[in-house]
């Protein structure tokens, strides 16, 4: 059986010889108690219930509303039908056929990119 009087005398004798250990022990006990009180009394954040949305199919029952503010230019269109092929005037305006030097530079750039990718592969 444990004799608490002897145990108390041993603890007093131990800490009377080692006052630095007594100070460190007291500081640790105080910090432990402070942390325990903080955990108990600081309110925890409650889980916010997530919003539930009804999934309803969208129907185009109203006219499309254009943004208000700055006036919209006449050439602005909400949607348009795109032709399957360009006509010759669009080809002249938008298509730029690259010259041979540009194609060679692009080819070299692609080759170096492929080489760096394949060299990195195990």
ZAZAFI-816696 format. One record per atom (N, C-alpha, C): atom name; chain; residue in one letter; x, y, z; residue number from 0. Coordinates in steps of 0.05 Angstrom, whole numbers. Layout:
N
+------+-------+------+--------+--------+--------+-----+
: atom : kette : rest :   east :  north :     up :  nr :
+------+-------+------+--------+--------+--------+-----+
:   CA :     A :    a :      X :      Y :      Z : NUM :
...
+------+-------+------+--------+--------+--------+-----+
% end
This chain:
122
+------+-------+------+--------+--------+--------+-----+
: atom : kette : rest :   east :  north :     up :  nr :
+------+-------+------+--------+--------+--------+-----+
:    N :     A :    x :     17 :    -23 :      0 :   0 :
:   CA :     A :    x :      0 :      0 :      0 :   0 :
:    C :     A :    x :     18 :     25 :      0 :   0 :
:    N :     A :    x :      8 :     46 :    -12 :   1 :
:   CA :     A :    x :     24 :     71 :    -14 :   1 :
:    C :     A :    x :     20 :     87 :     11 :   1 :
:    N :     A :    x :     43 :     96 :     22 :   2 :
:   CA :     A :    x :     42 :    113 :     46 :   2 :
:    C :     A :    x :     45 :    142 :     36 :   2 :
:    N :     A :    x :     23 :    157 :     38 :   3 :
:   CA :     A :    x :     23 :    184 :     26 :   3 :
:    C :     A :    x :     41 :    203 :     42 :   3 :
:    N :     A :    x :     45 :    198 :     68 :   4 :
:   CA :     A :    x :     62 :    216 :     83 :   4 :
:    C :     A :    x :     91 :    214 :     73 :   4 :
:    N :     A :    x :    100 :    189 :     69 :   5 :
:   CA :     A :    x :    127 :    185 :     58 :   5 :
:    C :     A :    x :    130 :    196 :     30 :   5 :
:    N :     A :    x :    109 :    192 :     14 :   6 :
:   CA :     A :    x :    109 :    202 :    -13 :   6 :
:    C :     A :    x :    111 :    233 :    -13 :   6 :
:    N :     A :    x :     96 :    246 :      4 :   7 :
:   CA :     A :    x :     97 :    275 :      7 :   7 :
:    C :     A :    x :    124 :    285 :     15 :   7 :
:    N :     A :    x :    136 :    271 :     35 :   8 :
:   CA :     A :    x :    163 :    278 :     44 :   8 :
:    C :     A :    x :    183 :    275 :     21 :   8 :
:    N :     A :    x :    181 :    254 :      6 :   9 :
:   CA :     A :    x :    200 :    250 :    -17 :   9 :
:    C :     A :    x :    197 :    272 :    -38 :   9 :
:    N :     A :    x :    172 :    280 :    -44 :  10 :
:   CA :     A :    x :    168 :    301 :    -64 :  10 :
:    C :     A :    x :    179 :    328 :    -53 :  10 :
:    N :     A :    x :    174 :    335 :    -28 :  11 :
:   CA :     A :    x :    184 :    359 :    -16 :  11 :
:    C :     A :    x :    215 :    360 :    -17 :  11 :
:    N :     A :    x :    227 :    337 :    -10 :  12 :
:   CA :     A :    x :    256 :    335 :    -10 :  12 :
:    C :     A :    x :    267 :    338 :    -39 :  12 :
:    N :     A :    x :    253 :    325 :    -58 :  13 :
:   CA :     A :    x :    263 :    327 :    -86 :  13 :
:    C :     A :    x :    262 :    356 :    -96 :  13 :
:    N :     A :    x :    240 :    370 :    -91 :  14 :
:   CA :     A :    x :    237 :    397 :   -102 :  14 :
:    C :     A :    x :    253 :    417 :    -85 :  14 :
:    N :     A :    x :    259 :    412 :    -60 :  15 :
:   CA :     A :    x :    276 :    430 :    -45 :  15 :
:    C :     A :    x :    304 :    431 :    -56 :  15 :
:    N :     A :    x :    313 :    409 :    -67 :  16 :
:   CA :     A :    x :    340 :    408 :    -79 :  16 :
:    C :     A :    x :    339 :    418 :   -108 :  16 :
:    N :     A :    x :    317 :    417 :   -121 :  17 :
:   CA :     A :    x :    315 :    425 :   -149 :  17 :
:    C :     A :    x :    293 :    445 :   -153 :  17 :
:    N :     A :    x :    299 :    470 :   -147 :  18 :
:   CA :     A :    x :    279 :    491 :   -149 :  18 :
:    C :     A :    x :    272 :    499 :   -177 :  18 :
:    N :     A :    x :    291 :    495 :   -196 :  19 :
:   CA :     A :    x :    286 :    501 :   -224 :  19 :
:    C :     A :    x :    265 :    481 :   -234 :  19 :
:    N :     A :    x :    267 :    456 :   -227 :  20 :
:   CA :     A :    x :    248 :    436 :   -235 :  20 :
:    C :     A :    x :    220 :    442 :   -224 :  20 :
:    N :     A :    x :    219 :    453 :   -199 :  21 :
:   CA :     A :    x :    194 :    461 :   -187 :  21 :
:    C :     A :    x :    181 :    483 :   -202 :  21 :
:    N :     A :    x :    197 :    503 :   -210 :  22 :
:   CA :     A :    x :    186 :    526 :   -225 :  22 :
:    C :     A :    x :    176 :    517 :   -252 :  22 :
:    N :     A :    x :    191 :    500 :   -266 :  23 :
:   CA :     A :    x :    182 :    490 :   -293 :  23 :
:    C :     A :    x :    157 :    474 :   -290 :  23 :
:    N :     A :    x :    155 :    457 :   -269 :  24 :
:   CA :     A :    x :    131 :    441 :   -265 :  24 :
:    C :     A :    x :    107 :    458 :   -259 :  24 :
:    N :     A :    x :    110 :    479 :   -243 :  25 :
:   CA :     A :    x :     88 :    497 :   -237 :  25 :
:    C :     A :    x :     78 :    512 :   -262 :  25 :
:    N :     A :    x :     97 :    521 :   -279 :  26 :
:   CA :     A :    x :     90 :    535 :   -304 :  26 :
:    C :     A :    x :     75 :    516 :   -322 :  26 :
:    N :     A :    x :     84 :    491 :   -325 :  27 :
:   CA :     A :    x :     71 :    472 :   -342 :  27 :
:    C :     A :    x :     43 :    466 :   -332 :  27 :
:    N :     A :    x :     39 :    464 :   -306 :  28 :
:   CA :     A :    x :     13 :    459 :   -295 :  28 :
:    C :     A :    x :     -6 :    482 :   -300 :  28 :
:    N :     A :    x :      4 :    507 :   -297 :  29 :
:   CA :     A :    x :    -12 :    530 :   -303 :  29 :
:    C :     A :    x :    -21 :    531 :   -332 :  29 :
:    N :     A :    x :     -2 :    526 :   -351 :  30 :
:   CA :     A :    x :     -8 :    526 :   -379 :  30 :
:    C :     A :    x :    -28 :    504 :   -386 :  30 :
:    N :     A :    x :    -25 :    481 :   -374 :  31 :
:   CA :     A :    x :    -43 :    459 :   -379 :  31 :
:    C :     A :    x :    -72 :    467 :   -370 :  31 :
:    N :     A :    x :    -74 :    479 :   -346 :  32 :
:   CA :     A :    x :   -100 :    487 :   -336 :  32 :
:    C :     A :    x :   -112 :    509 :   -354 :  32 :
:    N :     A :    x :    -96 :    528 :   -363 :  33 :
:   CA :     A :    x :   -106 :    549 :   -381 :  33 :
:    C :     A :    x :   -116 :    537 :   -407 :  33 :
:    N :     A :    x :   -101 :    518 :   -418 :  34 :
:   CA :     A :    x :   -109 :    506 :   -443 :  34 :
:    C :     A :    x :   -135 :    490 :   -439 :  34 :
:    N :     A :    x :   -137 :    476 :   -417 :  35 :
:   CA :     A :    x :   -161 :    461 :   -411 :  35 :
:    C :     A :    x :   -186 :    479 :   -408 :  35 :
:    N :     A :    x :   -183 :    502 :   -395 :  36 :
:   CA :     A :    x :   -204 :    521 :   -392 :  36 :
:    C :     A :    x :   -212 :    533 :   -419 :  36 :
:    N :     A :    x :   -192 :    539 :   -435 :  37 :
:   CA :     A :    x :   -197 :    550 :   -462 :  37 :
:    C :     A :    x :   -213 :    530 :   -479 :  37 :
:    N :     A :    x :   -206 :    505 :   -478 :  38 :
:   CA :     A :    x :   -220 :    485 :   -493 :  38 :
:    C :     A :    x :   -249 :    482 :   -484 :  38 :
:    N :     A :    x :   -253 :    484 :   -458 :  39 :
:   CA :     A :    x :   -280 :    480 :   -447 :  39 :
:    C :     A :    x :   -298 :    505 :   -452 :  39 :
:    N :     A :    x :   -287 :    529 :   -448 :  40 :
:   CA :     A :    x :   -304 :    552 :   -448 :  40 :
:    C :     A :    x :   -305 :    568 :   -474 :  40 :
:    N :     A :    x :   -286 :    564 :   -492 :  41 :
:   CA :     A :    x :   -288 :    578 :   -518 :  41 :
:    C :     A :    x :   -309 :    563 :   -534 :  41 :
:    N :     A :    x :   -329 :    578 :   -544 :  42 :
:   CA :     A :    x :   -350 :    564 :   -559 :  42 :
:    C :     A :    x :   -340 :    554 :   -585 :  42 :
:    N :     A :    x :   -348 :    530 :   -591 :  43 :
:   CA :     A :    x :   -341 :    517 :   -616 :  43 :
:    C :     A :    x :   -360 :    527 :   -638 :  43 :
:    N :     A :    x :   -349 :    529 :   -662 :  44 :
:   CA :     A :    x :   -366 :    537 :   -685 :  44 :
:    C :     A :    x :   -385 :    514 :   -692 :  44 :
:    N :     A :    x :   -410 :    522 :   -694 :  45 :
:   CA :     A :    x :   -430 :    502 :   -701 :  45 :
:    C :     A :    x :   -431 :    499 :   -731 :  45 :
:    N :     A :    x :   -437 :    475 :   -740 :  46 :
:   CA :     A :    x :   -438 :    469 :   -768 :  46 :
:    C :     A :    x :   -462 :    485 :   -780 :  46 :
:    N :     A :    x :   -456 :    499 :   -802 :  47 :
:   CA :     A :    x :   -477 :    514 :   -816 :  47 :
:    C :     A :    x :   -491 :    495 :   -835 :  47 :
:    N :     A :    x :   -517 :    493 :   -833 :  48 :
:   CA :     A :    x :   -531 :    475 :   -851 :  48 :
:    C :     A :    x :   -528 :    485 :   -880 :  48 :
:    N :     A :    x :   -523 :    466 :   -897 :  49 :
:   CA :     A :    x :   -520 :    474 :   -925 :  49 :
:    C :     A :    x :   -547 :    479 :   -938 :  49 :
:    N :     A :    x :   -547 :    498 :   -956 :  50 :
:   CA :     A :    x :   -572 :    505 :   -970 :  50 :
:    C :     A :    x :   -580 :    483 :   -989 :  50 :
:    N :     A :    x :   -605 :    478 :   -991 :  51 :
:   CA :     A :    x :   -615 :    458 :  -1009 :  51 :
:    C :     A :    x :   -629 :    472 :  -1032 :  51 :
:    N :     A :    x :   -622 :    465 :  -1056 :  52 :
:   CA :     A :    x :   -634 :    477 :  -1080 :  52 :
:    C :     A :    x :   -651 :    457 :  -1094 :  52 :
:    N :     A :    x :   -673 :    467 :  -1104 :  53 :
:   CA :     A :    x :   -690 :    449 :  -1120 :  53 :
:    C :     A :    x :   -680 :    450 :  -1148 :  53 :
:    N :     A :    x :   -677 :    427 :  -1160 :  54 :
:   CA :     A :    x :   -668 :    426 :  -1188 :  54 :
:    C :     A :    x :   -693 :    427 :  -1206 :  54 :
:    N :     A :    x :   -696 :    450 :  -1218 :  55 :
:   CA :     A :    x :   -718 :    453 :  -1236 :  55 :
:    C :     A :    x :   -707 :    460 :  -1264 :  55 :
:    N :     A :    x :   -717 :    448 :  -1284 :  56 :
:   CA :     A :    x :   -707 :    454 :  -1311 :  56 :
:    C :     A :    x :   -713 :    482 :  -1319 :  56 :
:    N :     A :    x :   -693 :    495 :  -1332 :  57 :
:   CA :     A :    x :   -697 :    523 :  -1341 :  57 :
:    C :     A :    x :   -713 :    523 :  -1367 :  57 :
:    N :     A :    x :   -731 :    541 :  -1368 :  58 :
:   CA :     A :    x :   -747 :    545 :  -1392 :  58 :
:    C :     A :    x :   -744 :    574 :  -1401 :  58 :
:    N :     A :    x :   -744 :    578 :  -1427 :  59 :
:   CA :     A :    x :   -742 :    605 :  -1438 :  59 :
:    C :     A :    x :   -770 :    616 :  -1441 :  59 :
:    N :     A :    x :   -782 :    624 :  -1419 :  60 :
:   CA :     A :    x :   -809 :    635 :  -1420 :  60 :
:    C :     A :    x :   -810 :    665 :  -1421 :  60 :
:    N :     A :    x :   -786 :    678 :  -1418 :  61 :
:   CA :     A :    x :   -785 :    707 :  -1419 :  61 :
:    C :     A :    x :   -763 :    715 :  -1439 :  61 :
:    N :     A :    x :   -766 :    740 :  -1448 :  62 :
:   CA :     A :    x :   -746 :    751 :  -1466 :  62 :
:    C :     A :    x :   -719 :    755 :  -1452 :  62 :
:    N :     A :    x :   -698 :    750 :  -1466 :  63 :
:   CA :     A :    x :   -671 :    753 :  -1454 :  63 :
:    C :     A :    x :   -667 :    782 :  -1446 :  63 :
:    N :     A :    x :   -659 :    787 :  -1421 :  64 :
:   CA :     A :    x :   -654 :    814 :  -1411 :  64 :
:    C :     A :    x :   -625 :    821 :  -1416 :  64 :
:    N :     A :    x :   -621 :    843 :  -1430 :  65 :
:   CA :     A :    x :   -595 :    853 :  -1435 :  65 :
:    C :     A :    x :   -586 :    870 :  -1412 :  65 :
:    N :     A :    x :   -560 :    871 :  -1406 :  66 :
:   CA :     A :    x :   -551 :    887 :  -1383 :  66 :
:    C :     A :    x :   -557 :    916 :  -1387 :  66 :
:    N :     A :    x :   -565 :    929 :  -1364 :  67 :
:   CA :     A :    x :   -570 :    957 :  -1365 :  67 :
:    C :     A :    x :   -545 :    973 :  -1361 :  67 :
:    N :     A :    x :   -545 :    997 :  -1369 :  68 :
:   CA :     A :    x :   -521 :   1014 :  -1365 :  68 :
:    C :     A :    x :   -512 :   1025 :  -1392 :  68 :
:    N :     A :    x :   -487 :   1019 :  -1399 :  69 :
:   CA :     A :    x :   -476 :   1030 :  -1423 :  69 :
:    C :     A :    x :   -493 :   1019 :  -1447 :  69 :
:    N :     A :    x :   -497 :   1037 :  -1466 :  70 :
:   CA :     A :    x :   -514 :   1028 :  -1489 :  70 :
:    C :     A :    x :   -499 :   1006 :  -1504 :  70 :
:    N :     A :    x :   -515 :    988 :  -1515 :  71 :
:   CA :     A :    x :   -504 :    965 :  -1530 :  71 :
:    C :     A :    x :   -502 :    973 :  -1559 :  71 :
:    N :     A :    x :   -479 :    968 :  -1571 :  72 :
:   CA :     A :    x :   -476 :    975 :  -1600 :  72 :
:    C :     A :    x :   -495 :    959 :  -1617 :  72 :
:    N :     A :    x :   -501 :    969 :  -1641 :  73 :
:   CA :     A :    x :   -519 :    956 :  -1659 :  73 :
:    C :     A :    x :   -508 :    928 :  -1668 :  73 :
:    N :     A :    x :   -481 :    926 :  -1671 :  74 :
:   CA :     A :    x :   -470 :    901 :  -1681 :  74 :
:    C :     A :    x :   -468 :    879 :  -1659 :  74 :
:    N :     A :    x :   -476 :    887 :  -1635 :  75 :
:   CA :     A :    x :   -477 :    867 :  -1613 :  75 :
:    C :     A :    x :   -500 :    848 :  -1617 :  75 :
:    N :     A :    x :   -494 :    822 :  -1616 :  76 :
:   CA :     A :    x :   -516 :    803 :  -1619 :  76 :
:    C :     A :    x :   -514 :    783 :  -1596 :  76 :
:    N :     A :    x :   -537 :    775 :  -1586 :  77 :
:   CA :     A :    x :   -539 :    757 :  -1564 :  77 :
:    C :     A :    x :   -530 :    729 :  -1573 :  77 :
:    N :     A :    x :   -539 :    721 :  -1596 :  78 :
:   CA :     A :    x :   -531 :    696 :  -1608 :  78 :
:    C :     A :    x :   -532 :    699 :  -1638 :  78 :
:    N :     A :    x :   -518 :    681 :  -1651 :  79 :
:   CA :     A :    x :   -518 :    683 :  -1680 :  79 :
:    C :     A :    x :   -515 :    655 :  -1692 :  79 :
:    N :     A :    x :   -523 :    652 :  -1716 :  80 :
:   CA :     A :    x :   -520 :    627 :  -1730 :  80 :
:    C :     A :    x :   -493 :    628 :  -1744 :  80 :
:    N :     A :    x :   -476 :    608 :  -1739 :  81 :
:   CA :     A :    x :   -450 :    608 :  -1753 :  81 :
:    C :     A :    x :   -452 :    589 :  -1777 :  81 :
:    N :     A :    x :   -441 :    599 :  -1799 :  82 :
:   CA :     A :    x :   -442 :    582 :  -1823 :  82 :
:    C :     A :    x :   -421 :    559 :  -1820 :  82 :
:    N :     A :    x :   -426 :    538 :  -1835 :  83 :
:   CA :     A :    x :   -408 :    515 :  -1834 :  83 :
:    C :     A :    x :   -381 :    521 :  -1847 :  83 :
:    N :     A :    x :   -381 :    538 :  -1868 :  84 :
:   CA :     A :    x :   -357 :    545 :  -1882 :  84 :
:    C :     A :    x :   -355 :    576 :  -1884 :  84 :
:    N :     A :    x :   -330 :    585 :  -1884 :  85 :
:   CA :     A :    x :   -325 :    613 :  -1889 :  85 :
:    C :     A :    x :   -329 :    620 :  -1918 :  85 :
:    N :     A :    x :   -337 :    644 :  -1923 :  86 :
:   CA :     A :    x :   -337 :    652 :  -1951 :  86 :
:    C :     A :    x :   -310 :    665 :  -1957 :  86 :
:    N :     A :    x :   -306 :    673 :  -1982 :  87 :
:   CA :     A :    x :   -279 :    682 :  -1990 :  87 :
:    C :     A :    x :   -272 :    709 :  -1976 :  87 :
:    N :     A :    x :   -291 :    726 :  -1970 :  88 :
:   CA :     A :    x :   -284 :    751 :  -1956 :  88 :
:    C :     A :    x :   -275 :    746 :  -1928 :  88 :
:    N :     A :    x :   -288 :    726 :  -1914 :  89 :
:   CA :     A :    x :   -279 :    719 :  -1887 :  89 :
:    C :     A :    x :   -251 :    706 :  -1887 :  89 :
:    N :     A :    x :   -246 :    690 :  -1908 :  90 :
:   CA :     A :    x :   -220 :    678 :  -1910 :  90 :
:    C :     A :    x :   -199 :    700 :  -1914 :  90 :
:    N :     A :    x :   -204 :    719 :  -1930 :  91 :
:   CA :     A :    x :   -185 :    741 :  -1935 :  91 :
:    C :     A :    x :   -180 :    757 :  -1909 :  91 :
:    N :     A :    x :   -202 :    761 :  -1893 :  92 :
:   CA :     A :    x :   -200 :    777 :  -1870 :  92 :
:    C :     A :    x :   -186 :    763 :  -1846 :  92 :
:    N :     A :    x :   -192 :    738 :  -1841 :  93 :
:   CA :     A :    x :   -184 :    724 :  -1817 :  93 :
:    C :     A :    x :   -161 :    704 :  -1820 :  93 :
:    N :     A :    x :   -159 :    691 :  -1842 :  94 :
:   CA :     A :    x :   -140 :    669 :  -1845 :  94 :
:    C :     A :    x :   -113 :    680 :  -1854 :  94 :
:    N :     A :    x :    -92 :    674 :  -1839 :  95 :
:   CA :     A :    x :    -65 :    682 :  -1847 :  95 :
:    C :     A :    x :    -49 :    656 :  -1851 :  95 :
:    N :     A :    x :    -40 :    652 :  -1875 :  96 :
:   CA :     A :    x :    -25 :    628 :  -1882 :  96 :
:    C :     A :    x :      4 :    634 :  -1873 :  96 :
:    N :     A :    x :     15 :    617 :  -1856 :  97 :
:   CA :     A :    x :     42 :    622 :  -1846 :  97 :
:    C :     A :    x :     63 :    616 :  -1868 :  97 :
:    N :     A :    x :     85 :    631 :  -1867 :  98 :
:   CA :     A :    x :    107 :    626 :  -1886 :  98 :
:    C :     A :    x :    124 :    603 :  -1876 :  98 :
:    N :     A :    x :    142 :    594 :  -1893 :  99 :
:   CA :     A :    x :    158 :    570 :  -1887 :  99 :
:    C :     A :    x :    175 :    574 :  -1862 :  99 :
:    N :     A :    x :    186 :    597 :  -1858 : 100 :
:   CA :     A :    x :    203 :    602 :  -1835 : 100 :
:    C :     A :    x :    187 :    600 :  -1809 : 100 :
:    N :     A :    x :    163 :    610 :  -1808 : 101 :
:   CA :     A :    x :    147 :    608 :  -1784 : 101 :
:    C :     A :    x :    139 :    579 :  -1778 : 101 :
:    N :     A :    x :    134 :    564 :  -1799 : 102 :
:   CA :     A :    x :    127 :    536 :  -1796 : 102 :
:    C :     A :    x :    151 :    521 :  -1784 : 102 :
:    N :     A :    x :    175 :    527 :  -1794 : 103 :
:   CA :     A :    x :    200 :    514 :  -1784 : 103 :
:    C :     A :    x :    204 :    521 :  -1754 : 103 :
:    N :     A :    x :    200 :    546 :  -1747 : 104 :
:   CA :     A :    x :    203 :    554 :  -1719 : 104 :
:    C :     A :    x :    183 :    540 :  -1701 : 104 :
:    N :     A :    x :    158 :    538 :  -1710 : 105 :
:   CA :     A :    x :    138 :    524 :  -1695 : 105 :
:    C :     A :    x :    145 :    494 :  -1692 : 105 :
:    N :     A :    x :    154 :    482 :  -1714 : 106 :
:   CA :     A :    x :    162 :    454 :  -1713 : 106 :
:    C :     A :    x :    185 :    449 :  -1693 : 106 :
:    N :     A :    x :    205 :    467 :  -1694 : 107 :
:   CA :     A :    x :    227 :    464 :  -1675 : 107 :
:    C :     A :    x :    218 :    468 :  -1646 : 107 :
:    N :     A :    x :    200 :    486 :  -1642 : 108 :
:   CA :     A :    x :    189 :    491 :  -1615 : 108 :
:    C :     A :    x :    174 :    466 :  -1605 : 108 :
:    N :     A :    x :    158 :    455 :  -1623 : 109 :
:   CA :     A :    x :    143 :    431 :  -1616 : 109 :
:    C :     A :    x :    162 :    407 :  -1610 : 109 :
:    N :     A :    x :    182 :    404 :  -1627 : 110 :
:   CA :     A :    x :    202 :    382 :  -1623 : 110 :
:    C :     A :    x :    216 :    385 :  -1596 : 110 :
:    N :     A :    x :    224 :    409 :  -1589 : 111 :
:   CA :     A :    x :    238 :    412 :  -1563 : 111 :
:    C :     A :    x :    219 :    407 :  -1540 : 111 :
:    N :     A :    x :    193 :    414 :  -1543 : 112 :
:   CA :     A :    x :    174 :    409 :  -1522 : 112 :
:    C :     A :    x :    169 :    379 :  -1519 : 112 :
:    N :     A :    x :    166 :    365 :  -1541 : 113 :
:   CA :     A :    x :    163 :    336 :  -1540 : 113 :
:    C :     A :    x :    187 :    322 :  -1529 : 113 :
:    N :     A :    x :    211 :    332 :  -1536 : 114 :
:   CA :     A :    x :    236 :    320 :  -1525 : 114 :
:    C :     A :    x :    237 :    324 :  -1495 : 114 :
:    N :     A :    x :    230 :    348 :  -1485 : 115 :
:   CA :     A :    x :    231 :    352 :  -1456 : 115 :
:    C :     A :    x :    211 :    335 :  -1441 : 115 :
:    N :     A :    x :    188 :    330 :  -1454 : 116 :
:   CA :     A :    x :    168 :    313 :  -1441 : 116 :
:    C :     A :    x :    177 :    284 :  -1441 : 116 :
:    N :     A :    x :    188 :    275 :  -1463 : 117 :
:   CA :     A :    x :    196 :    246 :  -1463 : 117 :
:    C :     A :    x :    222 :    242 :  -1447 : 117 :
:    N :     A :    x :    239 :    262 :  -1444 : 118 :
:   CA :     A :    x :    262 :    259 :  -1427 : 118 :
:    C :     A :    x :    254 :    257 :  -1397 : 118 :
:    N :     A :    x :    233 :    271 :  -1390 : 119 :
:   CA :     A :    x :    224 :    271 :  -1362 : 119 :
:    C :     A :    x :    210 :    245 :  -1355 : 119 :
:    N :     A :    x :    201 :    230 :  -1375 : 120 :
:   CA :     A :    x :    186 :    205 :  -1369 : 120 :
:    C :     A :    x :    205 :    184 :  -1359 : 120 :
:    N :     A :    x :    196 :    168 :  -1340 : 121 :
:   CA :     A :    x :    214 :    146 :  -1330 : 121 :
:    C :     A :    x :    217 :    124 :  -1350 : 121 :
+------+-------+------+--------+--------+--------+-----+
% end
